[in-house]
């Protein structure tokens, strides 16, 4: 791919291209870069994978970039494609006023997502994504704390925010959604080494060249959503998962383990009782 995008973006784009390849193989489509194929693929993303309008646009950006770099002639602004995207955007807007989705990452989902990352990515990249997934789940992190969000970049964790204790991983939040005051959160080491956030973070950072002020994970929230979507698809997870599903699922898991409501509220840094909608019985 092109030198004009970061290495991580190239890897995310690679997941999108593999998704297109798989779609074409399954449906015996030979010309995968025709306008007609892209239109059908977009419909598949929306109706079968239930991806949002913004995520579909990100998928199209990956394909557009690939075609540009490889000088593959293709029209991305056909009247039909414009109509499809307009309808999907309208559909997304109409659902935005509905109650928020409550899909959650379960512990079983977490295992399958990490396993999918091991299959889809090289060892170094897989370590980063497994660290992202496990700390988002067991640390009850908001997407903007894991990845760079255009609206609130100051909330994203930096390398200096992570310290290793013998039995805990210490996270320092210098600001978060409801506060500009720093707070420390201790994430326990777990006996399940494959899903342990301490182990996964150590494996990721042990070969890292990150400086203290660098983002802990050099990804955007859009890239986070795309990676999660690709891993969920690879893992055969049918539920529509968004990055916030880790926080929901982690809250549910801790509640099931017996964590009190007061402790859970403090641990997840909630300013209201909104967390109760995550931990109530489905």
N, C-alpha and C positions, 0 to 999 in steps of 0.2 A: 504493500500500500504506500501511500504518499508520505513524504517527510513532513507534510504540513499538519499532521495530527500527532498527538502524543502516542507513546507506545501503548498505554492503557486503552486509549480510544481505539487504536487499531485492533486490540484484542476484543473489545466490545463489538466493533464492526464485524470481526470474524465470526462471532456468535450469530449475528444477524444473517450473514451470508450462508452459514451452515443451515440456519433455519429455512432460508429460501431454497437451498439445495435439497434439503429433506422434503420440503413441500413438493418440489418438482419431481423428485424421484417417486414419491408416494402416488402422485397423480399422473406419472408418465408424461411429463411436460418436457419437451426437448429444448425449446427456445426460452430459457429462463429469464432472459433480459429483454423480452418484448414488452411493449406497453400493455398488451392484453394479459400477459402473465402477471405483471405487477399489479394490475387492477384486481385480478382474481386473488392474488396473494394478500393484498390489503384487506379484501373481504374476509379471507381466512383469518387474518390477525384479529379482526374486529369481532367476528361472530364465533369462531371456534376457540381462539385463545383469549378472547375477551380483553384484548389490550386497549388501553385508553387512546384517545386521539393523539395526545402528545407523544406517547410511546411509539405509536405507529409512524408519526412524523420522524421520530428519531431513527426508526428502522429504515425509512425511505432515505434519510440522509446518508446512512451507511451504504445503501445500494447505489445511490447517486454518486457518492465519492468513489466507490469501486469502479463504476462505469467511466467516470471522468479520468481517473488515473490510468485505466487500461484502454482508454479511447474506444469505448463501446458505445455506439450510437443508440440512444434510446430517448423517447419523449416522456417526461415526467409531468407534463402539464396538459395532458389530454382532457377534453371536456368531461369524459366519464370519470376519470380519476378525481378531478376537481369536485365533481358532484358527489362522489362517494365520500371524500374527505369532509366536505361541507356537512353532509348528513351525519357523519360520525361525530363531528365537533358539536353539532346541535344536540345529538343524543347524549354526549358527555355532559353538556351544559344542563340538560333537563334532569339528569341524574344527580347533579351537584347539590340540588336543594333537597334531595331525598336523604333519609338517615344514612349515616356513614356505614360503609361496609364493615363487617365485624370478622372477616376472614382472618385467621390467625395462623402463625407458624407453630405447629406442635413440635414436641421434641423429636418425634419420628420424622416429621418433615425436615427438621434441622439436620438430622443424620443423612437423609437422602439428598438434601441440597449440598452438603459438604462432599458427599460421595460424587455427586454430579460435577462439582468444581474440580475434583481430582481427575475426572475423565476429560473434561472440556479444555482444561488449561495446563500449561507447563507448570512444573513444580513450584517455582517462585510465585507465579501469579495465583495459583491455587491456594498457596499458603496465605496470601493476602486476603482472598475472598473468604476463606474459612475463618480467619481472624475476624473479618467484618461480620460475618453471619453469627458467629458464636458470641461476640461481645455485644452485638445489637440485641440478641435474645437474652443472654444472662445479665447484661448490664442495663436492660430496659432503655436502650438508646433511641432517641428520635432520629429520623433520617438525616436531619440537618446537623446532627452531632457526629454522625458517621461520615457523611459525604458533604461536599461543598454545595451549599444552596445559594442561589443568586440573591435571595432576599435577606438571608441571615448568615453570611459567611463567618461571622465572628463566633458562632456557636460550635463550629466544627472542632473536634479534638485535634490537638497538635501532638507531635512526638513527645514533647516535654510533659504532656498531661498523663503519661503512663509510667508507673513505677511498679517493680516486681518485689513483693514480699515473699516470705517462705510459703505461705498458704493463701495469700490473697493478691489480687491484682488491684492496685490503687489507681483510680481515675480521678483526675482533678478537672472539674469544669470551671473555667474562669467566667463563663456566663452560660445561660441556657434560656429556654423560652420565657420563663417567668421571672428571671432574675439576672442582674448584672453582677451579683456577688458570687465569689468562688465557693465551691463546695466539693468535698471529697467523697467518693463512693468506693466502697470495698467490694470487689467481686470475688467470691470464694473460688478456690481451686477445687476441681471436681475429680472424683475417682475415675470417671469415664474419660480417659485421656484423649479419645478421638474428638469429643465434643467440648472438652475442657477449655474455657476461654483463656485461662492462664497459659496452658500449653500451646494453644494456637497462636496467641499473641507473641509468645517467646519464639516459636518457630518462624514467625513472620519477621520479627524485628532482629533476630540473631544475625541475619545476613543483610540487614537493611543499611543503607547509607543516609538515612534521613537525619537532618539536622533538627535541633531542638524546636525551632519555630516552624518547621515544615508540617503540613497537614499529615495526620496519622495515616490516613488513606488518601492517596492522590486520585480521587474519583469525584465526579459530580453526582448529584442526586438522580439525574437522568440516567447516567451510566449505571448507578447502583440498581435502578429499576430494571434496566435492560439485562444486566447480569443475573439478577434474581429471576427474571422471566425466563431467560435461557436455561438456567439451572433447574427451575421448576419443570420446564418442558422436558428436559433430559431425564429428570427424576420421575416423570409420569404423574406429577401432582396436578390434579384437576382443578383445585381451588384457585381462584384468582388471588395471587399474593402481591402485595405492594411492600415496599421497604418498612412501612409502619406496622406490618403484620408481625415483625419480630418483637416489637415492643408489646403489642397486644398478647402474643403468644407467651412471651416471657412472664408477663404479669399473671396470666392464667396459670402457668406452671408453678410459679412461686406461691400463689394462693392455694393451689392443690397440695403443695408441700407443707402447708400450715403456717405460712407467713401471715402475721396479723395485718388487718387493714391499715392500721396506723403506720406500721413498719413499711408496708408496701408503698403507701403514699409517699413516705419520705424517701425511700430507696429510688423510686421512679421520678422523684422531683415534680410531683403533681401539686398544683396550687388549689385544686378543687377536688371534688369526688368523681371526676370524669373517669378515673380508672375503674370504677365499679362496673361500668358497662362492658369492660373487657373480661372481668373475672366472674360475672354472673353466669349461671348455667346456660348452655346453648339449648 
